[in-house]
Amino acid sequence: IAASILEASMKILGFSVRSKNLKGTYEKVLRDASVAIAAGTTIMADRMAIGEGGNQDILEELREENARLRTSQEDTNRKMEELK
């Protein structure tokens, strides 16, 4: 579930970057929402793993995916700044 939520978050981010018809304020709202969704998903995964105690492998996988998403988001933000 967490992986699909993170993937949806990246789709939102990608949409906000590629869309030429969005105002800057809407782009920022979509970017911020994408980051909040990714962070919230990671926090929820942490709490679930702590509560169940045996899901450290899943937790590590989510952390790695979150790191990849953050790197991708930073790259996207740099590209957006270059386009402005």
PDB file of N, CA, C and O in Angstrom:
ATOM      1  N   ILE A   1       0.831  -1.191   0.000  1.00  0.00           N
ATOM      2  CA  ILE A   1       0.000   0.000   0.000  1.00  0.00           C
ATOM      3  C   ILE A   1       0.871   1.247   0.000  1.00  0.00           C
ATOM      4  O   ILE A   1       0.632   2.187  -0.759  1.00  0.00           O
ATOM      5  N   ALA A   2       1.889   1.245   0.865  1.00  0.00           N
ATOM      6  CA  ALA A   2       2.744   2.427   0.973  1.00  0.00           C
ATOM      7  C   ALA A   2       3.443   2.729  -0.349  1.00  0.00           C
ATOM      8  O   ALA A   2       3.565   3.889  -0.743  1.00  0.00           O
ATOM      9  N   ALA A   3       3.896   1.686  -1.028  1.00  0.00           N
ATOM     10  CA  ALA A   3       4.586   1.905  -2.301  1.00  0.00           C
ATOM     11  C   ALA A   3       3.649   2.519  -3.339  1.00  0.00           C
ATOM     12  O   ALA A   3       4.061   3.387  -4.108  1.00  0.00           O
ATOM     13  N   SER A   4       2.400   2.078  -3.366  1.00  0.00           N
ATOM     14  CA  SER A   4       1.462   2.644  -4.341  1.00  0.00           C
ATOM     15  C   SER A   4       1.121   4.094  -3.998  1.00  0.00           C
ATOM     16  O   SER A   4       0.901   4.910  -4.894  1.00  0.00           O
ATOM     17  N   ILE A   5       1.076   4.415  -2.707  1.00  0.00           N
ATOM     18  CA  ILE A   5       0.835   5.805  -2.307  1.00  0.00           C
ATOM     19  C   ILE A   5       2.011   6.677  -2.722  1.00  0.00           C
ATOM     20  O   ILE A   5       1.822   7.783  -3.228  1.00  0.00           O
ATOM     21  N   LEU A   6       3.222   6.181  -2.509  1.00  0.00           N
ATOM     22  CA  LEU A   6       4.406   6.949  -2.907  1.00  0.00           C
ATOM     23  C   LEU A   6       4.455   7.129  -4.422  1.00  0.00           C
ATOM     24  O   LEU A   6       4.847   8.187  -4.916  1.00  0.00           O
ATOM     25  N   GLU A   7       4.058   6.098  -5.150  1.00  0.00           N
ATOM     26  CA  GLU A   7       4.029   6.200  -6.611  1.00  0.00           C
ATOM     27  C   GLU A   7       3.009   7.247  -7.063  1.00  0.00           C
ATOM     28  O   GLU A   7       3.276   8.029  -7.976  1.00  0.00           O
ATOM     29  N   ALA A   8       1.847   7.257  -6.423  1.00  0.00           N
ATOM     30  CA  ALA A   8       0.827   8.256  -6.754  1.00  0.00           C
ATOM     31  C   ALA A   8       1.331   9.657  -6.446  1.00  0.00           C
ATOM     32  O   ALA A   8       1.051  10.603  -7.181  1.00  0.00           O
ATOM     33  N   SER A   9       2.069   9.782  -5.367  1.00  0.00           N
ATOM     34  CA  SER A   9       2.654  11.069  -5.002  1.00  0.00           C
ATOM     35  C   SER A   9       3.604  11.562  -6.094  1.00  0.00           C
ATOM     36  O   SER A   9       3.608  12.745  -6.433  1.00  0.00           O
ATOM     37  N   MET A  10       4.397  10.661  -6.634  1.00  0.00           N
ATOM     38  CA  MET A  10       5.319  11.041  -7.705  1.00  0.00           C
ATOM     39  C   MET A  10       4.560  11.420  -8.983  1.00  0.00           C
ATOM     40  O   MET A  10       5.004  12.293  -9.728  1.00  0.00           O
ATOM     41  N   LYS A  11       3.437  10.780  -9.234  1.00  0.00           N
ATOM     42  CA  LYS A  11       2.625  11.142 -10.402  1.00  0.00           C
ATOM     43  C   LYS A  11       2.080  12.557 -10.253  1.00  0.00           C
ATOM     44  O   LYS A  11       2.047  13.324 -11.216  1.00  0.00           O
ATOM     45  N   ILE A  12       1.656  12.896  -9.046  1.00  0.00           N
ATOM     46  CA  ILE A  12       1.175  14.257  -8.789  1.00  0.00           C
ATOM     47  C   ILE A  12       2.294  15.250  -9.053  1.00  0.00           C
ATOM     48  O   ILE A  12       2.089  16.277  -9.700  1.00  0.00           O
ATOM     49  N   LEU A  13       3.474  14.936  -8.550  1.00  0.00           N
ATOM     50  CA  LEU A  13       4.620  15.818  -8.748  1.00  0.00           C
ATOM     51  C   LEU A  13       4.935  15.962 -10.236  1.00  0.00           C
ATOM     52  O   LEU A  13       5.167  17.070 -10.720  1.00  0.00           O
ATOM     53  N   GLY A  14       4.944  14.854 -10.951  1.00  0.00           N
ATOM     54  CA  GLY A  14       5.221  14.897 -12.380  1.00  0.00           C
ATOM     55  C   GLY A  14       4.194  15.716 -13.142  1.00  0.00           C
ATOM     56  O   GLY A  14       4.546  16.478 -14.042  1.00  0.00           O
ATOM     57  N   PHE A  15       2.941  15.564 -12.788  1.00  0.00           N
ATOM     58  CA  PHE A  15       1.874  16.339 -13.423  1.00  0.00           C
ATOM     59  C   PHE A  15       2.079  17.828 -13.194  1.00  0.00           C
ATOM     60  O   PHE A  15       1.913  18.636 -14.108  1.00  0.00           O
ATOM     61  N   SER A  16       2.441  18.185 -11.968  1.00  0.00           N
ATOM     62  CA  SER A  16       2.606  19.610 -11.661  1.00  0.00           C
ATOM     63  C   SER A  16       3.767  20.214 -12.438  1.00  0.00           C
ATOM     64  O   SER A  16       3.752  21.405 -12.749  1.00  0.00           O
ATOM     65  N   VAL A  17       4.767  19.410 -12.753  1.00  0.00           N
ATOM     66  CA  VAL A  17       5.932  19.910 -13.484  1.00  0.00           C
ATOM     67  C   VAL A  17       5.642  20.010 -14.978  1.00  0.00           C
ATOM     68  O   VAL A  17       6.029  20.984 -15.624  1.00  0.00           O
ATOM     69  N   ARG A  18       4.965  19.009 -15.525  1.00  0.00           N
ATOM     70  CA  ARG A  18       4.753  18.963 -16.975  1.00  0.00           C
ATOM     71  C   ARG A  18       3.623  19.849 -17.465  1.00  0.00           C
ATOM     72  O   ARG A  18       3.629  20.267 -18.623  1.00  0.00           O
ATOM     73  N   SER A  19       2.673  20.138 -16.627  1.00  0.00           N
ATOM     74  CA  SER A  19       1.515  20.902 -17.071  1.00  0.00           C
ATOM     75  C   SER A  19       1.907  22.345 -17.362  1.00  0.00           C
ATOM     76  O   SER A  19       2.489  23.024 -16.517  1.00  0.00           O
ATOM     77  N   LYS A  20       1.588  22.795 -18.540  1.00  0.00           N
ATOM     78  CA  LYS A  20       1.911  24.166 -18.943  1.00  0.00           C
ATOM     79  C   LYS A  20       0.794  25.142 -18.583  1.00  0.00           C
ATOM     80  O   LYS A  20       0.990  26.356 -18.635  1.00  0.00           O
ATOM     81  N   ASN A  21      -0.369  24.620 -18.221  1.00  0.00           N
ATOM     82  CA  ASN A  21      -1.524  25.475 -17.980  1.00  0.00           C
ATOM     83  C   ASN A  21      -1.747  25.820 -16.515  1.00  0.00           C
ATOM     84  O   ASN A  21      -2.721  26.497 -16.186  1.00  0.00           O
ATOM     85  N   LEU A  22      -0.873  25.374 -15.636  1.00  0.00           N
ATOM     86  CA  LEU A  22      -1.053  25.649 -14.211  1.00  0.00           C
ATOM     87  C   LEU A  22      -0.357  26.938 -13.812  1.00  0.00           C
ATOM     88  O   LEU A  22       0.739  27.245 -14.281  1.00  0.00           O
ATOM     89  N   LYS A  23      -1.010  27.678 -12.944  1.00  0.00           N
ATOM     90  CA  LYS A  23      -0.369  28.859 -12.371  1.00  0.00           C
ATOM     91  C   LYS A  23       0.693  28.385 -11.379  1.00  0.00           C
ATOM     92  O   LYS A  23       0.635  27.264 -10.872  1.00  0.00           O
ATOM     93  N   GLY A  24       1.646  29.246 -11.119  1.00  0.00           N
ATOM     94  CA  GLY A  24       2.728  28.911 -10.200  1.00  0.00           C
ATOM     95  C   GLY A  24       2.247  28.519  -8.818  1.00  0.00           C
ATOM     96  O   GLY A  24       2.823  27.637  -8.181  1.00  0.00           O
ATOM     97  N   THR A  25       1.189  29.174  -8.349  1.00  0.00           N
ATOM     98  CA  THR A  25       0.678  28.842  -7.015  1.00  0.00           C
ATOM     99  C   THR A  25       0.106  27.430  -6.982  1.00  0.00           C
ATOM    100  O   THR A  25       0.254  26.725  -5.984  1.00  0.00           O
ATOM    101  N   TYR A  26      -0.547  27.012  -8.065  1.00  0.00           N
ATOM    102  CA  TYR A  26      -1.093  25.659  -8.112  1.00  0.00           C
ATOM    103  C   TYR A  26       0.028  24.627  -8.216  1.00  0.00           C
ATOM    104  O   TYR A  26      -0.056  23.549  -7.628  1.00  0.00           O
ATOM    105  N   GLU A  27       1.077  24.963  -8.967  1.00  0.00           N
ATOM    106  CA  GLU A  27       2.226  24.067  -9.044  1.00  0.00           C
ATOM    107  C   GLU A  27       2.806  23.839  -7.657  1.00  0.00           C
ATOM    108  O   GLU A  27       3.116  22.708  -7.283  1.00  0.00           O
ATOM    109  N   LYS A  28       2.951  24.917  -6.901  1.00  0.00           N
ATOM    110  CA  LYS A  28       3.513  24.807  -5.560  1.00  0.00           C
ATOM    111  C   LYS A  28       2.617  23.969  -4.659  1.00  0.00           C
ATOM    112  O   LYS A  28       3.115  23.154  -3.883  1.00  0.00           O
ATOM    113  N   VAL A  29       1.317  24.153  -4.749  1.00  0.00           N
ATOM    114  CA  VAL A  29       0.388  23.366  -3.931  1.00  0.00           C
ATOM    115  C   VAL A  29       0.530  21.880  -4.254  1.00  0.00           C
ATOM    116  O   VAL A  29       0.568  21.047  -3.348  1.00  0.00           O
ATOM    117  N   LEU A  30       0.608  21.548  -5.533  1.00  0.00           N
ATOM    118  CA  LEU A  30       0.751  20.149  -5.922  1.00  0.00           C
ATOM    119  C   LEU A  30       2.087  19.572  -5.472  1.00  0.00           C
ATOM    120  O   LEU A  30       2.147  18.434  -5.008  1.00  0.00           O
ATOM    121  N   ARG A  31       3.159  20.350  -5.606  1.00  0.00           N
ATOM    122  CA  ARG A  31       4.471  19.879  -5.136  1.00  0.00           C
ATOM    123  C   ARG A  31       4.451  19.646  -3.638  1.00  0.00           C
ATOM    124  O   ARG A  31       4.921  18.613  -3.160  1.00  0.00           O
ATOM    125  N   ASP A  32       3.910  20.601  -2.893  1.00  0.00           N
ATOM    126  CA  ASP A  32       3.852  20.471  -1.436  1.00  0.00           C
ATOM    127  C   ASP A  32       2.998  19.276  -1.018  1.00  0.00           C
ATOM    128  O   ASP A  32       3.343  18.555  -0.082  1.00  0.00           O
ATOM    129  N   ALA A  33       1.887  19.072  -1.714  1.00  0.00           N
ATOM    130  CA  ALA A  33       1.030  17.924  -1.403  1.00  0.00           C
ATOM    131  C   ALA A  33       1.766  16.617  -1.662  1.00  0.00           C
ATOM    132  O   ALA A  33       1.653  15.668  -0.886  1.00  0.00           O
ATOM    133  N   SER A  34       2.512  16.572  -2.746  1.00  0.00           N
ATOM    134  CA  SER A  34       3.271  15.376  -3.077  1.00  0.00           C
ATOM    135  C   SER A  34       4.287  15.054  -1.989  1.00  0.00           C
ATOM    136  O   SER A  34       4.426  13.899  -1.587  1.00  0.00           O
ATOM    137  N   VAL A  35       4.991  16.066  -1.516  1.00  0.00           N
ATOM    138  CA  VAL A  35       5.984  15.866  -0.457  1.00  0.00           C
ATOM    139  C   VAL A  35       5.304  15.423   0.835  1.00  0.00           C
ATOM    140  O   VAL A  35       5.794  14.525   1.519  1.00  0.00           O
ATOM    141  N   ALA A  36       4.184  16.046   1.169  1.00  0.00           N
ATOM    142  CA  ALA A  36       3.470  15.695   2.401  1.00  0.00           C
ATOM    143  C   ALA A  36       2.966  14.254   2.354  1.00  0.00           C
ATOM    144  O   ALA A  36       3.031  13.537   3.353  1.00  0.00           O
ATOM    145  N   ILE A  37       2.472  13.838   1.208  1.00  0.00           N
ATOM    146  CA  ILE A  37       1.989  12.464   1.060  1.00  0.00           C
ATOM    147  C   ILE A  37       3.141  11.483   1.237  1.00  0.00           C
ATOM    148  O   ILE A  37       3.006  10.487   1.949  1.00  0.00           O
ATOM    149  N   ALA A  38       4.274  11.760   0.593  1.00  0.00           N
ATOM    150  CA  ALA A  38       5.430  10.871   0.709  1.00  0.00           C
ATOM    151  C   ALA A  38       5.927  10.802   2.150  1.00  0.00           C
ATOM    152  O   ALA A  38       6.218   9.718   2.655  1.00  0.00           O
ATOM    153  N   ALA A  39       6.024  11.944   2.805  1.00  0.00           N
ATOM    154  CA  ALA A  39       6.504  11.964   4.187  1.00  0.00           C
ATOM    155  C   ALA A  39       5.523  11.254   5.114  1.00  0.00           C
ATOM    156  O   ALA A  39       5.935  10.480   5.979  1.00  0.00           O
ATOM    157  N   GLY A  40       4.243  11.510   4.942  1.00  0.00           N
ATOM    158  CA  GLY A  40       3.235  10.865   5.778  1.00  0.00           C
ATOM    159  C   GLY A  40       3.233   9.357   5.624  1.00  0.00           C
ATOM    160  O   GLY A  40       3.077   8.623   6.600  1.00  0.00           O
ATOM    161  N   THR A  41       3.406   8.901   4.399  1.00  0.00           N
ATOM    162  CA  THR A  41       3.452   7.468   4.144  1.00  0.00           C
ATOM    163  C   THR A  41       4.645   6.837   4.838  1.00  0.00           C
ATOM    164  O   THR A  41       4.532   5.755   5.414  1.00  0.00           O
ATOM    165  N   THR A  42       5.781   7.504   4.785  1.00  0.00           N
ATOM    166  CA  THR A  42       6.981   6.985   5.437  1.00  0.00           C
ATOM    167  C   THR A  42       6.798   6.926   6.949  1.00  0.00           C
ATOM    168  O   THR A  42       7.177   5.941   7.583  1.00  0.00           O
ATOM    169  N   ILE A  43       6.226   7.962   7.520  1.00  0.00           N
ATOM    170  CA  ILE A  43       5.992   7.983   8.970  1.00  0.00           C
ATOM    171  C   ILE A  43       5.024   6.873   9.371  1.00  0.00           C
ATOM    172  O   ILE A  43       5.242   6.186  10.369  1.00  0.00           O
ATOM    173  N   MET A  44       3.962   6.699   8.596  1.00  0.00           N
ATOM    174  CA  MET A  44       3.013   5.628   8.909  1.00  0.00           C
ATOM    175  C   MET A  44       3.681   4.261   8.828  1.00  0.00           C
ATOM    176  O   MET A  44       3.425   3.391   9.660  1.00  0.00           O
ATOM    177  N   ALA A  45       4.522   4.075   7.844  1.00  0.00           N
ATOM    178  CA  ALA A  45       5.223   2.801   7.707  1.00  0.00           C
ATOM    179  C   ALA A  45       6.137   2.568   8.905  1.00  0.00           C
ATOM    180  O   ALA A  45       6.220   1.451   9.415  1.00  0.00           O
ATOM    181  N   ASP A  46       6.818   3.613   9.353  1.00  0.00           N
ATOM    182  CA  ASP A  46       7.668   3.499  10.541  1.00  0.00           C
ATOM    183  C   ASP A  46       6.851   3.057  11.743  1.00  0.00           C
ATOM    184  O   ASP A  46       7.247   2.142  12.465  1.00  0.00           O
ATOM    185  N   ARG A  47       5.730   3.692  11.956  1.00  0.00           N
ATOM    186  CA  ARG A  47       4.890   3.371  13.117  1.00  0.00           C
ATOM    187  C   ARG A  47       4.348   1.953  13.036  1.00  0.00           C
ATOM    188  O   ARG A  47       4.283   1.251  14.045  1.00  0.00           O
ATOM    189  N   MET A  48       3.960   1.532  11.845  1.00  0.00           N
ATOM    190  CA  MET A  48       3.449   0.171  11.693  1.00  0.00           C
ATOM    191  C   MET A  48       4.544  -0.846  11.974  1.00  0.00           C
ATOM    192  O   MET A  48       4.293  -1.867  12.615  1.00  0.00           O
ATOM    193  N   ALA A  49       5.747  -0.578  11.504  1.00  0.00           N
ATOM    194  CA  ALA A  49       6.849  -1.511  11.711  1.00  0.00           C
ATOM    195  C   ALA A  49       7.217  -1.600  13.185  1.00  0.00           C
ATOM    196  O   ALA A  49       7.524  -2.681  13.687  1.00  0.00           O
ATOM    197  N   ILE A  50       7.187  -0.476  13.872  1.00  0.00           N
ATOM    198  CA  ILE A  50       7.498  -0.478  15.300  1.00  0.00           C
ATOM    199  C   ILE A  50       6.424  -1.252  16.060  1.00  0.00           C
ATOM    200  O   ILE A  50       6.734  -2.021  16.970  1.00  0.00           O
ATOM    201  N   GLY A  51       5.171  -1.048  15.687  1.00  0.00           N
ATOM    202  CA  GLY A  51       4.065  -1.725  16.357  1.00  0.00           C
ATOM    203  C   GLY A  51       4.078  -3.225  16.144  1.00  0.00           C
ATOM    204  O   GLY A  51       3.746  -3.980  17.059  1.00  0.00           O
ATOM    205  N   GLU A  52       4.447  -3.666  14.972  1.00  0.00           N
ATOM    206  CA  GLU A  52       4.445  -5.092  14.668  1.00  0.00           C
ATOM    207  C   GLU A  52       5.783  -5.735  14.970  1.00  0.00           C
ATOM    208  O   GLU A  52       5.850  -6.940  15.214  1.00  0.00           O
ATOM    209  N   GLY A  53       6.839  -4.959  14.958  1.00  0.00           N
ATOM    210  CA  GLY A  53       8.145  -5.457  15.365  1.00  0.00           C
ATOM    211  C   GLY A  53       8.901  -6.280  14.348  1.00  0.00           C
ATOM    212  O   GLY A  53      10.126  -6.349  14.442  1.00  0.00           O
ATOM    213  N   GLY A  54       8.263  -6.905  13.391  1.00  0.00           N
ATOM    214  CA  GLY A  54       8.972  -7.810  12.499  1.00  0.00           C
ATOM    215  C   GLY A  54       9.077  -7.343  11.063  1.00  0.00           C
ATOM    216  O   GLY A  54       9.474  -8.127  10.202  1.00  0.00           O
ATOM    217  N   ASN A  55       8.749  -6.137  10.778  1.00  0.00           N
ATOM    218  CA  ASN A  55       8.717  -5.667   9.399  1.00  0.00           C
ATOM    219  C   ASN A  55       9.887  -4.753   9.060  1.00  0.00           C
ATOM    220  O   ASN A  55       9.722  -3.794   8.305  1.00  0.00           O
ATOM    221  N   GLN A  56      11.032  -5.027   9.590  1.00  0.00           N
ATOM    222  CA  GLN A  56      12.182  -4.163   9.341  1.00  0.00           C
ATOM    223  C   GLN A  56      12.600  -4.167   7.874  1.00  0.00           C
ATOM    224  O   GLN A  56      13.056  -3.145   7.361  1.00  0.00           O
ATOM    225  N   ASP A  57      12.451  -5.302   7.192  1.00  0.00           N
ATOM    226  CA  ASP A  57      12.801  -5.360   5.767  1.00  0.00           C
ATOM    227  C   ASP A  57      11.895  -4.448   4.948  1.00  0.00           C
ATOM    228  O   ASP A  57      12.359  -3.726   4.065  1.00  0.00           O
ATOM    229  N   ILE A  58      10.618  -4.487   5.244  1.00  0.00           N
ATOM    230  CA  ILE A  58       9.667  -3.629   4.538  1.00  0.00           C
ATOM    231  C   ILE A  58       9.960  -2.170   4.828  1.00  0.00           C
ATOM    232  O   ILE A  58       9.920  -1.329   3.930  1.00  0.00           O
ATOM    233  N   LEU A  59      10.254  -1.878   6.076  1.00  0.00           N
ATOM    234  CA  LEU A  59      10.571  -0.510   6.474  1.00  0.00           C
ATOM    235  C   LEU A  59      11.810  -0.003   5.740  1.00  0.00           C
ATOM    236  O   LEU A  59      11.829   1.133   5.267  1.00  0.00           O
ATOM    237  N   GLU A  60      12.830  -0.827   5.645  1.00  0.00           N
ATOM    238  CA  GLU A  60      14.051  -0.423   4.942  1.00  0.00           C
ATOM    239  C   GLU A  60      13.765  -0.181   3.458  1.00  0.00           C
ATOM    240  O   GLU A  60      14.289   0.764   2.868  1.00  0.00           O
ATOM    241  N   GLU A  61      12.944  -1.026   2.868  1.00  0.00           N
ATOM    242  CA  GLU A  61      12.575  -0.849   1.463  1.00  0.00           C
ATOM    243  C   GLU A  61      11.836   0.473   1.263  1.00  0.00           C
ATOM    244  O   GLU A  61      12.084   1.181   0.287  1.00  0.00           O
ATOM    245  N   LEU A  62      10.940   0.804   2.173  1.00  0.00           N
ATOM    246  CA  LEU A  62      10.215   2.073   2.087  1.00  0.00           C
ATOM    247  C   LEU A  62      11.151   3.260   2.244  1.00  0.00           C
ATOM    248  O   LEU A  62      10.995   4.271   1.559  1.00  0.00           O
ATOM    249  N   ARG A  63      12.111   3.145   3.132  1.00  0.00           N
ATOM    250  CA  ARG A  63      13.080   4.236   3.307  1.00  0.00           C
ATOM    251  C   ARG A  63      13.893   4.455   2.035  1.00  0.00           C
ATOM    252  O   ARG A  63      14.138   5.593   1.633  1.00  0.00           O
ATOM    253  N   GLU A  64      14.307   3.361   1.408  1.00  0.00           N
ATOM    254  CA  GLU A  64      15.063   3.477   0.162  1.00  0.00           C
ATOM    255  C   GLU A  64      14.207   4.112  -0.931  1.00  0.00           C
ATOM    256  O   GLU A  64      14.674   4.975  -1.675  1.00  0.00           O
ATOM    257  N   GLU A  65      12.966   3.683  -1.021  1.00  0.00           N
ATOM    258  CA  GLU A  65      12.060   4.250  -2.024  1.00  0.00           C
ATOM    259  C   GLU A  65      11.826   5.733  -1.756  1.00  0.00           C
ATOM    260  O   GLU A  65      11.793   6.537  -2.688  1.00  0.00           O
ATOM    261  N   ASN A  66      11.667   6.090  -0.502  1.00  0.00           N
ATOM    262  CA  ASN A  66      11.470   7.489  -0.139  1.00  0.00           C
ATOM    263  C   ASN A  66      12.699   8.317  -0.519  1.00  0.00           C
ATOM    264  O   ASN A  66      12.563   9.439  -1.007  1.00  0.00           O
ATOM    265  N   ALA A  67      13.888   7.773  -0.299  1.00  0.00           N
ATOM    266  CA  ALA A  67      15.112   8.481  -0.677  1.00  0.00           C
ATOM    267  C   ALA A  67      15.165   8.681  -2.190  1.00  0.00           C
ATOM    268  O   ALA A  67      15.549   9.751  -2.663  1.00  0.00           O
ATOM    269  N   ARG A  68      14.779   7.650  -2.954  1.00  0.00           N
ATOM    270  CA  ARG A  68      14.750   7.785  -4.418  1.00  0.00           C
ATOM    271  C   ARG A  68      13.742   8.849  -4.843  1.00  0.00           C
ATOM    272  O   ARG A  68      14.014   9.644  -5.742  1.00  0.00           O
ATOM    273  N   LEU A  69      12.587   8.861  -4.200  1.00  0.00           N
ATOM    274  CA  LEU A  69      11.570   9.854  -4.537  1.00  0.00           C
ATOM    275  C   LEU A  69      12.044  11.266  -4.215  1.00  0.00           C
ATOM    276  O   LEU A  69      11.793  12.195  -4.983  1.00  0.00           O
ATOM    277  N   ARG A  70      12.720  11.432  -3.095  1.00  0.00           N
ATOM    278  CA  ARG A  70      13.232  12.757  -2.737  1.00  0.00           C
ATOM    279  C   ARG A  70      14.275  13.227  -3.745  1.00  0.00           C
ATOM    280  O   ARG A  70      14.285  14.396  -4.130  1.00  0.00           O
ATOM    281  N   THR A  71      15.150  12.322  -4.172  1.00  0.00           N
ATOM    282  CA  THR A  71      16.147  12.671  -5.176  1.00  0.00           C
ATOM    283  C   THR A  71      15.467  13.074  -6.478  1.00  0.00           C
ATOM    284  O   THR A  71      15.843  14.062  -7.108  1.00  0.00           O
ATOM    285  N   SER A  72      14.472  12.306  -6.868  1.00  0.00           N
ATOM    286  CA  SER A  72      13.729  12.620  -8.085  1.00  0.00           C
ATOM    287  C   SER A  72      13.029  13.968  -7.964  1.00  0.00           C
ATOM    288  O   SER A  72      13.004  14.749  -8.915  1.00  0.00           O
ATOM    289  N   GLN A  73      12.469  14.233  -6.804  1.00  0.00           N
ATOM    290  CA  GLN A  73      11.791  15.511  -6.590  1.00  0.00           C
ATOM    291  C   GLN A  73      12.780  16.667  -6.666  1.00  0.00           C
ATOM    292  O   GLN A  73      12.472  17.705  -7.252  1.00  0.00           O
ATOM    293  N   GLU A  74      13.958  16.502  -6.086  1.00  0.00           N
ATOM    294  CA  GLU A  74      14.968  17.557  -6.153  1.00  0.00           C
ATOM    295  C   GLU A  74      15.375  17.823  -7.598  1.00  0.00           C
ATOM    296  O   GLU A  74      15.532  18.975  -8.002  1.00  0.00           O
ATOM    297  N   ASP A  75      15.545  16.756  -8.375  1.00  0.00           N
ATOM    298  CA  ASP A  75      15.879  16.918  -9.792  1.00  0.00           C
ATOM    299  C   ASP A  75      14.769  17.665 -10.528  1.00  0.00           C
ATOM    300  O   ASP A  75      15.036  18.551 -11.340  1.00  0.00           O
ATOM    301  N   THR A  76      13.542  17.302 -10.240  1.00  0.00           N
ATOM    302  CA  THR A  76      12.401  17.956 -10.872  1.00  0.00           C
ATOM    303  C   THR A  76      12.339  19.430 -10.500  1.00  0.00           C
ATOM    304  O   THR A  76      12.079  20.281 -11.350  1.00  0.00           O
ATOM    305  N   ASN A  77      12.579  19.726  -9.230  1.00  0.00           N
ATOM    306  CA  ASN A  77      12.570  21.125  -8.788  1.00  0.00           C
ATOM    307  C   ASN A  77      13.661  21.927  -9.489  1.00  0.00           C
ATOM    308  O   ASN A  77      13.439  23.075  -9.874  1.00  0.00           O
ATOM    309  N   ARG A  78      14.847  21.324  -9.657  1.00  0.00           N
ATOM    310  CA  ARG A  78      15.930  22.015 -10.372  1.00  0.00           C
ATOM    311  C   ARG A  78      15.531  22.293 -11.819  1.00  0.00           C
ATOM    312  O   ARG A  78      15.783  23.380 -12.341  1.00  0.00           O
ATOM    313  N   LYS A  79      14.910  21.310 -12.461  1.00  0.00           N
ATOM    314  CA  LYS A  79      14.475  21.493 -13.847  1.00  0.00           C
ATOM    315  C   LYS A  79      13.431  22.599 -13.948  1.00  0.00           C
ATOM    316  O   LYS A  79      13.441  23.391 -14.890  1.00  0.00           O
ATOM    317  N   MET A  80      12.532  22.645 -12.970  1.00  0.00           N
ATOM    318  CA  MET A  80      11.512  23.701 -12.977  1.00  0.00           C
ATOM    319  C   MET A  80      12.155  25.071 -12.835  1.00  0.00           C
ATOM    320  O   MET A  80      11.748  26.021 -13.505  1.00  0.00           O
ATOM    321  N   GLU A  81      13.145  25.180 -11.979  1.00  0.00           N
ATOM    322  CA  GLU A  81      13.829  26.457 -11.794  1.00  0.00           C
ATOM    323  C   GLU A  81      14.548  26.875 -13.074  1.00  0.00           C
ATOM    324  O   GLU A  81      14.592  28.059 -13.405  1.00  0.00           O
ATOM    325  N   GLU A  82      15.109  25.906 -13.792  1.00  0.00           N
ATOM    326  CA  GLU A  82      15.784  26.215 -15.049  1.00  0.00           C
ATOM    327  C   GLU A  82      14.796  26.722 -16.099  1.00  0.00           C
ATOM    328  O   GLU A  82      15.144  27.563 -16.928  1.00  0.00           O
ATOM    329  N   LEU A  83      13.571  26.213 -16.062  1.00  0.00           N
ATOM    330  CA  LEU A  83      12.562  26.610 -17.040  1.00  0.00           C
ATOM    331  C   LEU A  83      12.015  28.005 -16.787  1.00  0.00           C
ATOM    332  O   LEU A  83      11.482  28.638 -17.698  1.00  0.00           O
ATOM    333  N   LYS A  84      12.142  28.486 -15.561  1.00  0.00           N
ATOM    334  CA  LYS A  84      11.587  29.805 -15.228  1.00  0.00           C
ATOM    335  C   LYS A  84      12.424  30.915 -15.740  1.00  0.00           C
ATOM    336  O   LYS A  84      12.089  32.083 -15.540  1.00  0.00           O
TER     337      LYS A  84
END
